[in-house]
Amino acid sequence: MLGKVRSDPKWATGVWQIPSLWPDRTVVVGSQKKRPVRLTAQDREELVRVTTTGVRGASMIMRARVLLALDTSVGEVDSKEVIAARLGVSGETLRLVAKRFAETGGDVYATIARKKRDLPPVPSPVTGEVEARLIAMACSQPPQGYARWSQRLLEKHVALAEDIPDLDHSTIGRILKKRNCALT
């Protein structure tokens, strides 16, 4: 059963007191068995600096606090529930930060910073060759019955061409604007 104990001096910090079934045993967070977080003194100083000074993103500060709370080099670590309640995060966040710390090989900055995306999730259908074919089509004579090319007319003719992927009229407009082509 969870409850706050007011007689405890830690009450002021808002730490949850969790009664243990085995009071003589140390409770170790599950992720601490698999992926213990051991920080050097220099890493701890850097994380304390991140959490107390400067202007940084809230998620970066939160991850730094989680690493400081999961650090086993300074002594016994509280249980996952206690740490999560104290920091105002979920147990899953604790697990993911510990996992990321292990994946980055103990690099503190790589753990707390945002991940850089390797590649876009979907490659762009617009290549240099597609742009060249589209511009050539836009510079050619419009079809019979039309005075000039419009973006939607180009869209219809691009759909009919087999060597050009289907493009939306807004994409066609963006390509033409990028290459300084005016439909006149």
C-alpha positions as CSV (number, residue, x, y, z in Angstrom):
1,M,0.0,0.0,0.0
2,L,1.3,3.4,-0.9
3,G,1.1,6.3,1.4
4,K,2.9,9.4,2.5
5,V,4.4,9.2,5.9
6,R,4.5,12.7,7.5
7,S,6.8,11.8,10.4
8,D,9.6,11.0,8.0
9,P,12.1,13.9,7.3
10,K,11.9,13.1,3.6
11,W,8.2,14.2,3.6
12,A,9.3,17.7,2.6
13,T,10.9,16.3,-0.6
14,G,7.7,14.4,-1.5
15,V,9.2,10.9,-1.4
16,W,6.8,8.1,-1.4
17,Q,7.3,5.5,1.3
18,I,6.6,2.0,0.1
19,P,6.3,-0.7,2.8
20,S,8.4,-3.7,1.8
21,L,7.5,-7.3,2.4
22,W,11.1,-8.0,3.3
23,P,12.4,-5.0,5.3
24,D,15.9,-6.4,5.5
25,R,16.3,-6.7,1.7
26,T,17.4,-4.0,-0.6
27,V,15.0,-3.3,-3.5
28,V,16.8,-3.0,-6.8
29,V,15.0,-1.6,-9.9
30,G,14.5,-4.3,-12.5
31,S,16.3,-2.2,-15.2
32,Q,19.2,-1.7,-12.7
33,K,19.9,-5.5,-12.8
34,K,20.0,-5.5,-16.6
35,R,21.4,-2.0,-17.3
36,P,22.9,-0.4,-14.3
37,V,23.6,3.3,-14.6
38,R,27.1,4.1,-13.2
39,L,28.2,7.8,-13.6
40,T,31.6,9.2,-13.1
41,A,32.0,12.3,-10.9
42,Q,32.5,14.4,-14.0
43,D,29.3,13.1,-15.5
44,R,27.4,13.8,-12.3
45,E,28.7,17.4,-12.2
46,E,27.6,17.9,-15.8
47,L,24.2,16.5,-15.2
48,V,23.7,18.7,-12.1
49,R,24.8,21.7,-14.2
50,V,22.2,20.7,-16.9
51,T,19.4,20.5,-14.3
52,T,20.3,23.7,-12.4
53,T,21.7,26.3,-14.8
54,G,21.1,27.5,-18.3
55,V,18.2,27.3,-20.6
56,R,17.5,23.8,-21.9
57,G,14.5,21.7,-23.0
58,A,12.3,20.2,-20.4
59,S,12.8,16.7,-21.7
60,M,16.6,17.1,-21.5
61,I,16.4,18.2,-17.9
62,M,14.0,15.4,-17.1
63,R,16.3,12.8,-18.6
64,A,19.3,14.3,-16.7
65,R,17.3,14.0,-13.4
66,V,16.4,10.4,-14.2
67,L,20.1,9.5,-14.8
68,L,21.1,11.2,-11.5
69,A,18.3,9.3,-9.7
70,L,19.3,5.9,-11.3
71,D,23.1,6.4,-10.6
72,T,24.4,3.4,-8.7
73,S,27.9,4.8,-8.2
74,V,26.9,6.9,-5.2
75,G,25.1,4.2,-3.3
76,E,21.8,2.4,-3.1
77,V,19.1,3.4,-5.6
78,D,15.5,3.7,-4.6
79,S,12.8,1.5,-6.1
80,K,11.4,2.3,-9.5
81,E,8.1,3.5,-8.0
82,V,9.8,5.9,-5.6
83,I,12.0,7.4,-8.3
84,A,9.1,7.7,-10.7
85,A,6.9,9.4,-8.1
86,R,9.7,11.8,-6.9
87,L,10.5,12.9,-10.5
88,G,7.0,12.9,-11.8
89,V,7.6,10.5,-14.6
90,S,6.4,7.0,-15.4
91,G,8.3,3.7,-14.8
92,E,8.5,3.3,-18.6
93,T,10.5,6.6,-18.8
94,L,12.9,5.3,-16.3
95,R,13.4,2.1,-18.3
96,L,13.8,3.9,-21.6
97,V,16.4,6.3,-20.2
98,A,18.4,3.5,-18.6
99,K,18.2,1.5,-21.9
100,R,19.3,4.5,-23.9
101,F,22.2,5.1,-21.5
102,A,23.3,1.4,-22.1
103,E,22.9,1.7,-25.9
104,T,25.0,4.9,-26.1
105,G,27.8,3.2,-24.2
106,G,27.5,5.4,-21.2
107,D,27.6,8.7,-23.1
108,V,25.6,11.1,-20.9
109,Y,25.1,13.8,-23.5
110,A,23.9,11.3,-26.1
111,T,21.4,9.9,-23.5
112,I,19.8,13.2,-22.6
113,A,19.9,14.9,-26.0
114,R,17.4,14.3,-28.8
115,K,18.0,11.6,-31.2
116,K,19.1,12.7,-34.7
117,R,17.0,11.1,-37.4
118,D,19.1,9.0,-39.8
119,L,17.0,9.3,-42.9
120,P,13.6,10.6,-43.8
121,P,11.0,8.0,-43.2
122,V,9.9,8.0,-46.8
123,P,12.2,8.9,-49.6
124,S,11.1,11.8,-51.8
125,P,9.7,10.8,-55.2
126,V,11.1,14.0,-56.6
127,T,14.6,13.5,-58.0
128,G,16.7,15.6,-60.3
129,E,15.5,13.6,-63.3
130,V,11.9,14.0,-62.3
131,E,12.4,17.8,-61.9
132,A,14.0,18.0,-65.3
133,R,11.2,16.0,-67.0
134,L,8.5,18.2,-65.3
135,I,10.2,21.5,-66.2
136,A,10.6,20.2,-69.8
137,M,6.9,19.4,-69.9
138,A,6.0,22.8,-68.4
139,C,8.1,24.6,-71.0
140,S,6.6,22.6,-74.0
141,Q,3.5,23.6,-75.9
142,P,0.3,23.1,-73.9
143,P,-2.2,20.4,-75.2
144,Q,-4.7,21.2,-77.9
145,G,-7.5,23.4,-76.6
146,Y,-5.5,25.1,-73.8
147,A,-3.7,28.4,-74.0
148,R,-1.1,27.6,-71.2
149,W,-0.2,25.0,-68.7
150,S,-1.7,25.1,-65.2
151,Q,-0.5,23.2,-62.2
152,R,-3.6,20.9,-62.3
153,L,-3.2,20.3,-66.0
154,L,0.5,19.4,-65.4
155,E,-0.7,17.1,-62.7
156,K,-3.0,15.2,-65.1
157,H,-0.3,14.9,-67.7
158,V,2.3,13.8,-65.2
159,A,-0.1,11.0,-64.1
160,L,-0.3,9.9,-67.8
161,A,3.5,9.8,-68.2
162,E,4.9,6.4,-67.3
163,D,8.4,7.5,-66.4
164,I,7.4,10.2,-63.9
165,P,5.8,9.3,-60.5
166,D,2.4,10.7,-59.7
167,L,2.8,14.2,-58.2
168,D,0.2,16.4,-56.5
169,H,-0.4,19.9,-58.0
170,S,1.1,21.5,-54.9
171,T,4.3,19.5,-55.3
172,I,4.5,20.5,-58.9
173,G,4.0,24.2,-57.9
174,R,6.8,23.8,-55.3
175,I,9.2,22.3,-57.9
176,L,8.5,25.0,-60.4
177,K,8.8,27.8,-57.8
178,K,12.1,26.3,-56.7
179,R,13.5,26.4,-60.2
180,N,12.0,29.9,-60.9
181,C,9.7,28.6,-63.7
182,A,6.5,30.6,-64.3
183,L,3.5,29.1,-66.0
184,T,2.7,31.8,-68.6
